[in-house]
Amino acid sequence: MEFQHTACLGGGVIGASWAALFLASGRSVALFDPDPEVERKVRSYIDTAWPAMTELGLTRNGAPDSITFHTSAASAVEGAAFVQENVPERLPIKHATFAQIEPALAPDAIVASSASGLTLSQMQPGWTDPSRFVLGHPFNPPHLIPLVEVLGNEQTEDGVVAAAQRFYRAVGKTTIRVQKEVPGHVANRLQAAIWREAVSLVMSGVASVEDVDKAVWAGPGLRWAAMGPTMLFNLGAGEGGLQAFCDHFTETFNGWWDDLGQVHLTDEVTQTLVQGVKSEAGGMSTAELAQTRDALIVAMQKSMSGLR
């Protein structure tokens, strides 16, 4: 098996989720996190995640106990062929971590960062040689959501991005290659654009937080789970395809785009959203909501399996 031994740096929600997925694929994992409770927390997370991954057919080769816990980042990466870095998104911490692990890495090891808010070029100065360092940004939780955004740049060695994509596909992920560095990468920018208008609709009194959320999951969200928006609009015009759709709706969409809201997360906006989410939750705890989310994701993934 290629990339048989892996490492995860950081044992929070993202790191624990990655570790669970790597284990499920039949790989071994070495994990480092300075939290003295990390082993208990990560093992508990893996135990919770395992049934869902089993239901999705992801655990046929895996063993949840093939994980070791280490007291330093450097010892965790020794002998690892693929390292997933998930430490807090603060550049001093990232750079310090890279400086610690670089001397201990195998010459052909690939290191991928889960960073969502930092760019590759911001993180690269933490390396003496960043040629085998890439962005490998997942969507939370990584053991259930297929997407990984992969990015290299002019400092990345030829073939490293392709090898990282090959690894991610081997553990069950769907990858996209980000061809140009922008803050937020691809999917987060799409999320930000949709959420900005969702917040604007709430703050302008068009609909409640709950009804705006409902408008997404009961409407276009269902279609987006099947295909992306451009392909869906291509289908929306029948035999005429996207050209006919654009011919018909150009003025409509231009008008909507000109009218979209411009909002910022002020204290007032935040409190309005917090109260709206509290009402929408209907007394369910965060753990109960997360359990419902995961069950829905598993059901949708199972329904789509074999269709792609």
C-alpha positions as CSV (number, residue, x, y, z in Angstrom):
1,M,0.0,0.0,0.0
2,E,1.3,3.4,-1.0
3,F,1.7,5.9,2.0
4,Q,1.2,3.0,4.5
5,H,2.3,5.0,7.5
6,T,0.9,8.5,8.1
7,A,1.0,11.2,10.8
8,C,-1.4,13.7,12.0
9,L,-0.2,16.9,13.8
10,G,-3.0,18.3,15.9
11,G,-5.7,16.2,17.6
12,G,-8.7,18.5,17.6
13,V,-11.8,17.9,15.6
14,I,-10.1,18.1,12.2
15,G,-7.0,16.1,13.2
16,A,-9.0,13.4,14.9
17,S,-11.3,13.1,11.9
18,W,-8.4,12.7,9.5
19,A,-6.8,10.1,11.9
20,A,-10.1,8.1,11.9
21,L,-10.2,8.2,8.1
22,F,-6.6,7.2,7.6
23,L,-7.0,4.3,10.0
24,A,-10.2,3.2,8.2
25,S,-8.2,2.9,5.0
26,G,-5.9,0.4,6.5
27,R,-3.0,2.8,7.3
28,S,-1.2,3.4,10.6
29,V,-1.3,6.8,12.2
30,A,1.2,8.6,14.5
31,L,-0.4,11.6,16.2
32,F,0.9,14.5,18.1
33,D,-0.9,17.2,20.1
34,P,0.3,18.9,23.3
35,D,-3.0,18.4,25.1
36,P,-2.4,15.9,27.9
37,E,-5.9,14.5,27.3
38,V,-5.4,14.0,23.6
39,E,-5.3,10.2,23.6
40,R,-8.6,9.9,25.4
41,K,-10.3,12.5,23.2
42,V,-9.0,11.1,19.9
43,R,-9.8,7.5,20.7
44,S,-13.3,8.6,21.8
45,Y,-13.7,10.5,18.5
46,I,-12.5,7.5,16.5
47,D,-14.9,5.2,18.3
48,T,-17.8,7.6,17.6
49,A,-16.8,8.0,13.9
50,W,-16.2,4.3,13.2
51,P,-19.8,3.1,12.8
52,A,-20.6,5.9,10.3
53,M,-17.5,5.1,8.3
54,T,-18.4,1.4,8.4
55,E,-21.9,2.2,7.1
56,L,-20.2,4.0,4.2
57,G,-18.0,1.0,3.4
58,L,-14.8,2.9,4.4
59,T,-13.5,0.5,7.2
60,R,-13.1,-2.7,5.3
61,N,-9.3,-2.7,5.7
62,G,-8.9,-0.6,8.8
63,A,-8.1,-1.1,12.5
64,P,-9.0,1.7,14.9
65,D,-6.1,0.7,17.2
66,S,-3.3,1.2,14.6
67,I,-2.6,4.6,16.1
68,T,0.3,5.8,18.4
69,F,0.5,9.0,20.4
70,H,3.7,11.0,20.6
71,T,5.2,13.7,22.9
72,S,6.7,15.8,20.0
73,A,5.8,16.7,16.5
74,A,9.2,15.5,15.3
75,S,8.9,12.0,16.8
76,A,5.4,11.7,15.3
77,V,6.5,12.3,11.7
78,E,9.5,9.9,11.8
79,G,9.0,7.3,9.1
80,A,5.7,8.8,7.9
81,A,5.1,8.9,4.2
82,F,2.2,11.4,4.4
83,V,1.8,14.0,7.1
84,Q,-1.5,15.9,7.7
85,E,-0.9,19.1,9.6
86,N,-3.8,20.5,11.6
87,V,-2.3,22.8,14.2
88,P,-4.0,26.1,15.1
89,E,-4.2,28.6,12.3
90,R,-1.7,31.1,13.6
91,L,1.4,31.6,11.5
92,P,3.9,31.5,14.4
93,I,2.5,28.1,15.5
94,K,2.5,26.8,11.9
95,H,6.1,28.0,11.3
96,A,7.4,26.7,14.6
97,T,5.8,23.3,13.9
98,F,7.4,23.1,10.4
99,A,10.8,24.0,11.8
100,Q,10.4,21.2,14.4
101,I,9.4,18.5,11.9
102,E,11.6,19.3,8.9
103,P,14.8,17.6,10.2
104,A,12.9,14.5,11.1
105,L,10.9,13.9,7.9
106,A,11.7,11.2,5.5
107,P,13.2,12.6,2.2
108,D,10.2,11.7,0.1
109,A,7.5,12.5,2.7
110,I,4.6,14.8,1.7
111,V,3.3,17.3,4.3
112,A,-0.2,18.7,3.7
113,S,-1.8,21.5,5.7
114,S,-5.5,21.5,6.5
115,A,-5.4,25.4,6.7
116,S,-8.6,27.1,5.6
117,G,-7.8,30.7,6.4
118,L,-4.1,30.8,5.6
119,T,-2.5,30.6,2.1
120,L,0.3,28.3,1.1
121,S,2.7,31.2,0.4
122,Q,2.0,32.5,4.0
123,M,3.0,29.2,5.4
124,Q,6.0,28.3,3.3
125,P,8.5,30.7,5.1
126,G,8.3,28.2,8.0
127,W,10.3,25.8,5.8
128,T,13.9,25.7,4.7
129,D,12.8,23.6,1.8
130,P,9.0,23.8,1.1
131,S,9.1,21.7,-2.0
132,R,7.1,18.8,-0.6
133,F,4.6,20.9,1.3
134,V,1.1,21.4,-0.1
135,L,-2.3,22.6,0.9
136,G,-4.7,19.8,1.6
137,H,-7.8,21.6,2.9
138,P,-10.7,19.3,3.9
139,F,-14.3,20.1,4.8
140,N,-15.5,19.3,8.3
141,P,-15.8,16.5,9.2
142,P,-13.1,15.0,6.9
143,H,-14.1,11.4,7.6
144,L,-17.6,12.1,6.1
145,I,-17.3,15.0,3.6
146,P,-15.4,13.9,0.5
147,L,-13.9,17.2,-0.7
148,V,-10.2,18.1,-0.4
149,E,-8.8,21.2,-2.0
150,V,-5.1,20.6,-3.1
151,L,-2.7,23.4,-4.0
152,G,0.9,23.7,-4.8
153,N,2.9,26.6,-6.4
154,E,6.2,27.5,-8.0
155,Q,8.0,26.3,-4.9
156,T,6.4,22.9,-5.0
157,E,8.3,20.0,-6.5
158,D,6.9,18.5,-9.7
159,G,4.6,15.6,-9.0
160,V,4.0,16.3,-5.3
161,V,0.5,17.7,-5.8
162,A,-0.5,14.8,-8.0
163,A,0.9,12.4,-5.4
164,A,-1.1,14.1,-2.7
165,Q,-4.3,13.8,-4.8
166,R,-3.5,10.2,-5.3
167,F,-3.2,9.6,-1.6
168,Y,-6.5,11.4,-0.8
169,R,-8.3,9.5,-3.5
170,A,-6.9,6.2,-2.0
171,V,-8.5,7.1,1.4
172,G,-11.9,7.8,-0.2
173,K,-11.7,11.6,-0.9
174,T,-12.8,13.7,-3.9
175,T,-10.1,16.2,-4.8
176,I,-10.0,19.4,-6.7
177,R,-6.8,21.2,-7.7
178,V,-6.7,24.9,-6.9
179,Q,-4.8,26.5,-9.7
180,K,-4.4,30.0,-8.3
181,E,-3.9,31.0,-4.7
182,V,-6.7,33.1,-3.2
183,P,-7.8,33.6,0.4
184,G,-10.3,31.0,1.4
185,H,-9.4,28.7,-1.6
186,V,-12.6,27.7,-3.5
187,A,-15.3,26.1,-1.4
188,N,-15.0,28.5,1.5
189,R,-15.4,31.5,-0.9
190,L,-18.6,29.9,-2.2
191,Q,-19.8,29.4,1.4
192,A,-18.9,32.9,2.2
193,A,-20.9,34.3,-0.7
194,I,-24.0,32.3,0.1
195,W,-23.8,33.1,3.8
196,R,-23.4,36.8,3.1
197,E,-26.7,36.9,1.3
198,A,-28.3,34.6,3.9
199,V,-27.3,37.1,6.6
200,S,-28.4,40.0,4.5
201,L,-31.8,38.5,4.0
202,V,-32.2,38.0,7.8
203,M,-30.9,41.5,8.7
204,S,-33.2,43.2,6.1
205,G,-36.2,41.4,7.4
206,V,-36.9,39.2,4.4
207,A,-36.9,35.9,6.4
208,S,-35.9,34.4,9.7
209,V,-32.6,32.6,10.3
210,E,-34.5,29.3,10.4
211,D,-36.4,30.0,7.1
212,V,-33.3,31.1,5.3
213,D,-31.6,27.9,6.4
214,K,-34.7,25.9,5.3
215,A,-34.6,27.6,1.9
216,V,-31.2,26.2,1.4
217,W,-31.5,22.6,2.6
218,A,-35.1,22.1,1.2
219,G,-34.4,23.8,-2.1
220,P,-31.1,24.3,-4.0
221,G,-29.0,22.5,-1.4
222,L,-30.6,19.2,-2.5
223,R,-29.6,19.9,-6.1
224,W,-26.1,21.1,-5.2
225,A,-25.5,17.8,-3.5
226,A,-26.0,16.1,-6.9
227,M,-24.3,18.6,-9.2
228,G,-22.7,22.0,-9.1
229,P,-24.7,25.2,-9.9
230,T,-23.3,25.7,-13.5
231,M,-24.1,22.2,-14.6
232,L,-27.6,22.4,-13.0
233,F,-28.3,25.6,-14.9
234,N,-27.1,23.9,-18.0
235,L,-29.7,21.2,-17.4
236,G,-32.3,23.8,-16.5
237,A,-32.8,25.0,-20.1
238,G,-33.3,21.5,-21.5
239,E,-31.8,20.8,-25.0
240,G,-30.7,24.4,-25.3
241,G,-28.2,24.0,-22.4
242,L,-26.3,26.7,-20.7
243,Q,-26.3,29.0,-23.8
244,A,-30.1,29.1,-23.8
245,F,-30.2,29.5,-20.0
246,C,-27.9,32.6,-20.2
247,D,-29.8,34.0,-23.2
248,H,-33.0,33.9,-21.2
249,F,-31.8,34.9,-17.7
250,T,-28.9,37.3,-18.3
251,E,-30.9,40.4,-17.3
252,T,-32.5,38.6,-14.4
253,F,-29.2,37.4,-12.9
254,N,-27.5,40.7,-13.5
255,G,-30.3,42.4,-11.6
256,W,-30.1,40.0,-8.7
257,W,-26.4,40.3,-8.5
258,D,-26.6,44.1,-8.4
259,D,-29.2,43.8,-5.6
260,L,-27.3,41.4,-3.4
261,G,-26.6,42.6,0.2
262,Q,-23.3,43.8,1.6
263,V,-23.0,42.9,5.3
264,H,-20.4,42.5,8.0
265,L,-20.4,40.5,11.2
266,T,-21.0,43.4,13.7
267,D,-22.0,42.6,17.3
268,E,-25.7,43.3,16.3
269,V,-25.6,40.9,13.4
270,T,-23.9,38.2,15.4
271,Q,-26.4,38.4,18.2
272,T,-29.3,38.3,15.7
273,L,-27.8,35.1,14.1
274,V,-27.1,33.5,17.5
275,Q,-30.6,34.0,18.7
276,G,-31.9,32.7,15.4
277,V,-29.9,29.6,15.6
278,K,-30.9,29.0,19.2
279,S,-34.6,29.2,18.1
280,E,-33.9,26.9,15.1
281,A,-32.2,24.3,17.3
282,G,-35.4,23.9,19.3
283,G,-33.6,22.9,22.5
284,M,-31.3,20.3,20.9
285,S,-27.8,20.2,22.2
286,T,-24.7,20.8,20.0
287,A,-23.9,17.0,20.3
288,E,-27.5,16.1,19.2
289,L,-27.3,18.5,16.3
290,A,-24.0,17.1,15.2
291,Q,-25.3,13.6,15.4
292,T,-28.3,14.6,13.2
293,R,-26.0,16.2,10.7
294,D,-23.7,13.2,10.5
295,A,-26.6,10.8,10.1
296,L,-28.0,12.9,7.2
297,I,-24.6,13.1,5.6
298,V,-24.1,9.3,5.8
299,A,-27.6,8.8,4.3
300,M,-26.9,11.1,1.4
301,Q,-23.5,9.6,0.8
302,K,-25.0,6.1,0.8
303,S,-27.7,7.2,-1.6
304,M,-25.1,8.6,-4.0
305,S,-22.7,5.7,-3.8
306,G,-22.2,4.0,-7.2
307,L,-23.8,6.9,-9.1
308,R,-20.5,8.8,-9.5
